[in-house]
Amino acid sequence: LKLAPQVASAPGFAMAAPCVEPGSRDITVPECANLLTHGALEQKLAAAGALLPYLQGDPNMLEELLHQAKGINGQAPRGGSNLFGELLHALEVRSHAGAAWRIHLLAELLLCCTQHDQQWGDDDEWNALVCEVLDFLREKGLVQTVRRAADSQGHCRAGDALRVLECRLGGDRSAMLPPPSWLRAWADVALRSLQMIVGCAGLEPELLSVNNRCFCAGCEGDVPCAEPHVVCQHCRDIVYCSEAHRAADAERHSAWCSGNLKGVTTRRRQIADPRNLLKLGALALLLILPTRLYILRRKS
């Protein structure tokens, strides 16, 4: 697993084994920022899933996302939108065919970007960036968008996260998601089991150690890029120290630069396999029986 040094040393973290060939879907933080802004929904979810385990407390990653949103780095979307606005617009849609069970990743990414570290003051680098993100959301008039997205999602994991975000935008820094009920915790466990049953435990790509645009993706963040450097002319979100490294990285980068959804198609075919459908049916019974017993117990 190719992770930034500060990520690799995080205690108590374990990444699920990827269900694809190692290295074939690795992604950098600038590429994640590009996908969150310009990518299709499945690509946004993949980028959010890759960032979430590592983003909290990492100012370099948060700064990359903020700079992308402000248009300092990368390309701004058409219509005057921005990275955070694109995530909220995706959350305003209640039903996403095939992606509804993962849409909460976008809301939780927004929560992570706005979560103060209560152990440190406003002069802390992470907390200062969190304040910038909150101010940016207010300046762009996204408070109403957050409210509409929360209403659209209803009382579910994504909706609850958006309501917490609304409280933070209102000035409540300590707003946090309440602990999940036992029923929701059971559903989360079942969902992870579902991913393992259909062989998709590694839906999200692995995160490379390149967490800003100062490092060559071919060198994997070992040394900063010297000027002049080679920039991808399509997304302008990734740099290389030489043309040779750009050519060597072309196959990996093309999945996150050109809007290639081949991996999504593969997963859908995998789920449609008859053997996996039988496993899904068995898991559905495991889900329904405890829920039914709980309802009967409440009625009695």
C-alpha positions as CSV (number, residue, x, y, z in Angstrom):
1,L,0.0,0.0,0.0
2,K,1.5,3.3,-1.1
3,L,0.6,5.9,1.5
4,A,2.0,9.2,2.7
5,P,4.3,8.7,5.7
6,Q,1.9,10.4,8.1
7,V,-0.9,8.0,6.9
8,A,1.1,4.9,7.0
9,S,1.9,5.4,10.7
10,A,-1.7,6.0,11.7
11,P,-2.5,3.6,14.6
12,G,-5.3,1.0,14.3
13,F,-5.9,1.4,10.6
14,A,-6.3,-1.6,8.2
15,M,-7.2,-1.3,4.5
16,A,-9.3,-4.0,2.9
17,A,-7.5,-5.9,0.2
18,P,-8.2,-4.6,-3.3
19,C,-10.3,-6.6,-5.6
20,V,-8.3,-5.5,-8.7
21,E,-4.7,-5.9,-9.7
22,P,-2.6,-3.9,-7.3
23,G,-1.5,-0.5,-8.7
24,S,-4.0,-0.5,-11.5
25,R,-6.4,1.9,-9.8
26,D,-4.0,3.9,-7.5
27,I,-4.9,7.6,-7.3
28,T,-3.3,10.8,-6.1
29,V,-4.9,13.5,-4.0
30,P,-4.9,16.0,-6.9
31,E,-6.7,13.4,-9.0
32,C,-9.2,12.9,-6.3
33,A,-9.8,16.7,-6.2
34,N,-10.3,16.7,-10.0
35,L,-12.8,13.8,-9.9
36,L,-14.8,15.4,-7.0
37,T,-15.1,18.5,-9.2
38,H,-15.5,17.1,-12.7
39,G,-16.1,13.4,-12.4
40,A,-19.3,11.3,-12.9
41,L,-21.1,10.2,-9.7
42,E,-19.3,6.9,-9.5
43,Q,-15.9,8.6,-9.9
44,K,-16.8,11.1,-7.1
45,L,-17.7,8.2,-4.8
46,A,-14.4,6.5,-5.6
47,A,-12.4,9.6,-4.9
48,A,-14.3,10.3,-1.6
49,G,-13.9,6.7,-0.5
50,A,-10.1,6.9,-1.2
51,L,-9.7,10.2,0.8
52,L,-11.9,9.6,3.8
53,P,-9.7,7.2,5.8
54,Y,-6.8,9.7,5.6
55,L,-8.2,13.2,5.3
56,Q,-9.0,14.0,9.0
57,G,-6.1,16.0,10.5
58,D,-4.1,16.2,7.3
59,P,-3.8,19.9,6.3
60,N,-2.0,19.2,3.0
61,M,-4.9,17.1,1.7
62,L,-7.5,19.6,2.9
63,E,-5.6,22.5,1.4
64,E,-5.5,20.7,-2.0
65,L,-9.3,20.3,-1.9
66,L,-9.8,23.9,-0.9
67,H,-7.4,25.2,-3.6
68,Q,-9.3,23.2,-6.2
69,A,-12.6,24.6,-4.9
70,K,-11.2,28.2,-5.1
71,G,-9.8,27.7,-8.6
72,I,-6.2,28.1,-7.5
73,N,-5.4,24.7,-8.8
74,G,-7.0,22.6,-11.6
75,Q,-9.8,23.6,-13.8
76,A,-13.0,25.2,-12.5
77,P,-16.3,23.6,-13.6
78,R,-18.6,25.4,-16.0
79,G,-21.3,27.6,-14.6
80,G,-19.3,29.1,-11.8
81,S,-19.6,26.0,-9.6
82,N,-16.8,24.5,-7.4
83,L,-15.7,21.3,-5.8
84,F,-18.0,21.5,-2.7
85,G,-20.9,22.8,-4.8
86,E,-20.6,19.8,-7.1
87,L,-20.8,17.4,-4.2
88,L,-23.8,19.1,-2.8
89,H,-25.6,19.2,-6.2
90,A,-25.0,15.4,-6.4
91,L,-26.5,15.0,-2.9
92,E,-29.6,17.0,-3.9
93,V,-30.7,14.1,-6.0
94,R,-32.5,11.6,-3.8
95,S,-32.3,8.5,-6.1
96,H,-29.1,7.4,-7.8
97,A,-29.4,4.1,-9.6
98,G,-26.8,1.7,-8.4
99,A,-25.1,4.3,-6.1
100,A,-27.6,5.1,-3.4
101,W,-25.9,2.7,-1.0
102,R,-22.7,4.7,-1.2
103,I,-23.9,8.3,-1.6
104,H,-23.2,8.9,2.1
105,L,-19.5,9.0,1.3
106,L,-19.9,12.5,-0.3
107,A,-21.7,13.9,2.8
108,E,-19.2,12.4,5.1
109,L,-16.3,13.9,3.1
110,L,-18.0,17.3,3.5
111,L,-18.2,16.7,7.3
112,C,-14.6,15.7,7.5
113,C,-13.6,18.9,5.7
114,T,-15.5,21.0,8.3
115,Q,-14.6,19.1,11.5
116,H,-12.7,21.2,14.1
117,D,-10.1,19.5,16.2
118,Q,-11.4,20.4,19.7
119,Q,-8.0,19.7,21.2
120,W,-6.4,22.6,19.4
121,G,-7.2,26.3,18.8
122,D,-8.0,28.3,15.7
123,D,-4.2,28.9,15.1
124,D,-3.8,25.2,14.4
125,E,-3.1,24.6,10.7
126,W,-6.0,22.1,10.3
127,N,-8.5,24.2,12.2
128,A,-7.5,27.3,10.2
129,L,-8.2,25.5,7.0
130,V,-11.6,24.2,8.4
131,C,-12.6,27.8,9.1
132,E,-11.6,28.7,5.5
133,V,-13.8,25.9,4.2
134,L,-16.8,27.0,6.3
135,D,-16.3,30.6,5.2
136,F,-16.0,29.6,1.6
137,L,-19.3,27.6,1.8
138,R,-21.0,30.6,3.3
139,E,-19.6,33.1,0.7
140,K,-20.7,30.9,-2.2
141,G,-24.3,30.8,-0.8
142,L,-24.2,27.0,-0.3
143,V,-26.0,27.0,3.0
144,Q,-29.4,26.7,1.3
145,T,-28.0,24.0,-0.9
146,V,-27.0,22.0,2.2
147,R,-30.5,22.4,3.5
148,R,-32.1,21.2,0.3
149,A,-29.7,18.3,0.0
150,A,-30.5,17.3,3.6
151,D,-34.2,17.4,2.9
152,S,-33.7,15.4,-0.3
153,Q,-31.8,12.7,1.5
154,G,-34.2,12.4,4.3
155,H,-33.5,10.5,7.5
156,C,-30.6,8.4,6.4
157,R,-26.9,8.4,6.9
158,A,-26.3,11.1,4.2
159,G,-29.2,13.2,5.4
160,D,-28.0,13.1,9.1
161,A,-24.5,14.1,8.0
162,L,-25.8,17.1,6.0
163,R,-27.9,18.3,9.0
164,V,-24.7,18.3,11.1
165,L,-23.0,20.3,8.3
166,E,-25.8,22.8,8.4
167,C,-25.4,23.2,12.2
168,R,-21.6,23.8,11.7
169,L,-22.4,26.4,9.0
170,G,-24.7,28.0,11.6
171,G,-21.8,28.4,14.0
172,D,-21.9,25.2,16.1
173,R,-18.4,23.9,15.9
174,S,-19.1,21.0,18.2
175,A,-21.9,19.5,16.0
176,M,-21.2,15.9,15.4
177,L,-23.1,12.9,14.1
178,P,-24.8,11.0,17.0
179,P,-23.7,7.4,17.5
180,P,-25.6,5.0,15.2
181,S,-28.5,2.9,16.5
182,W,-27.9,-0.8,16.8
183,L,-30.1,-1.3,13.7
184,R,-28.0,1.1,11.6
185,A,-24.8,-0.4,12.9
186,W,-26.2,-3.8,11.9
187,A,-27.0,-2.5,8.5
188,D,-23.4,-1.1,8.1
189,V,-22.0,-4.5,9.0
190,A,-24.3,-6.2,6.5
191,L,-23.3,-3.7,3.8
192,R,-19.6,-4.5,4.3
193,S,-20.5,-8.2,4.2
194,L,-22.3,-7.6,0.9
195,Q,-19.2,-5.9,-0.6
196,M,-17.1,-8.9,0.4
197,I,-19.6,-11.4,-0.9
198,V,-19.7,-9.9,-4.4
199,G,-16.0,-9.4,-4.4
200,C,-16.0,-5.6,-4.2
201,A,-14.5,-5.0,-0.8
202,G,-11.9,-2.8,-2.6
203,L,-14.3,-0.5,-4.5
204,E,-12.2,2.5,-3.6
205,P,-8.8,3.0,-5.2
206,E,-5.6,3.0,-3.1
207,L,-4.2,6.4,-2.3
208,L,-0.7,7.2,-3.5
209,S,1.6,9.3,-1.4
210,V,1.4,12.2,-3.8
211,N,-0.9,14.6,-1.9
212,N,-0.2,17.9,-3.7
213,R,0.9,19.2,-7.1
214,C,4.5,19.8,-6.1
215,F,5.6,16.2,-6.4
216,C,6.0,13.9,-9.4
217,A,3.4,11.1,-9.6
218,G,6.0,8.9,-11.2
219,C,8.4,9.3,-8.2
220,E,5.4,8.8,-5.8
221,G,6.2,11.9,-3.8
222,D,9.8,11.1,-3.0
223,V,11.2,14.5,-4.2
224,P,9.6,17.7,-5.3
225,C,9.3,18.4,-9.0
226,A,12.0,20.8,-10.3
227,E,10.9,23.5,-12.8
228,P,10.2,23.2,-15.6
229,H,8.0,20.1,-15.1
230,V,5.6,18.2,-17.3
231,V,1.9,18.7,-16.6
232,C,-1.1,16.6,-17.8
233,Q,-2.6,18.8,-20.5
234,H,-6.1,17.4,-20.1
235,C,-6.8,17.9,-16.4
236,R,-3.7,19.9,-15.3
237,D,-4.0,18.3,-11.9
238,I,-0.9,16.1,-12.0
239,V,2.7,16.9,-12.7
240,Y,5.8,14.9,-13.6
241,C,9.5,15.5,-13.4
242,S,10.1,14.1,-16.8
243,E,8.3,13.0,-20.0
244,A,9.5,9.5,-19.3
245,H,7.6,9.4,-16.0
246,R,4.5,10.9,-17.6
247,A,4.5,8.1,-20.3
248,A,5.1,5.4,-17.6
249,D,2.1,6.7,-15.6
250,A,-0.2,7.2,-18.6
251,E,-2.2,4.0,-18.2
252,R,-2.9,4.5,-14.5
253,H,-3.7,8.2,-14.8
254,S,-6.0,7.8,-17.8
255,A,-8.6,6.1,-15.5
256,W,-8.9,9.3,-13.4
257,C,-8.3,11.8,-16.2
258,S,-10.4,10.7,-19.1
259,G,-13.6,9.7,-17.3
260,N,-13.1,6.0,-17.9
261,L,-15.9,4.1,-16.1
262,K,-14.7,0.6,-17.1
263,G,-14.3,-0.4,-13.5
264,V,-17.9,0.5,-12.7
265,T,-19.2,-1.7,-15.6
266,T,-17.0,-4.6,-14.4
267,R,-18.5,-4.3,-10.8
268,R,-22.1,-4.3,-12.1
269,R,-21.5,-7.4,-14.2
270,Q,-19.8,-9.1,-11.2
271,I,-22.9,-8.4,-9.1
272,A,-25.2,-9.7,-11.8
273,D,-23.4,-13.1,-11.7
274,P,-26.0,-15.8,-10.8
275,R,-23.7,-17.2,-8.0
276,N,-23.4,-13.8,-6.5
277,L,-27.2,-13.3,-6.7
278,L,-27.7,-16.5,-4.6
279,K,-25.3,-15.1,-2.0
280,L,-27.2,-11.8,-2.1
281,G,-30.4,-13.6,-1.4
282,A,-28.9,-15.4,1.6
283,L,-27.6,-12.1,3.0
284,A,-31.1,-10.5,2.4
285,L,-32.6,-13.2,4.6
286,L,-30.0,-12.5,7.3
287,L,-31.0,-8.8,7.1
288,I,-34.8,-9.3,7.1
289,L,-35.1,-11.9,9.9
290,P,-33.5,-9.8,12.7
291,T,-35.4,-6.7,11.6
292,R,-38.7,-8.6,11.5
293,L,-38.0,-10.0,15.0
294,Y,-37.3,-6.5,16.3
295,I,-40.5,-5.1,14.8
296,L,-42.6,-8.0,16.3
297,R,-40.9,-7.5,19.7
298,R,-41.8,-3.8,19.7
299,K,-45.4,-4.5,18.8
300,S,-45.7,-7.0,21.6
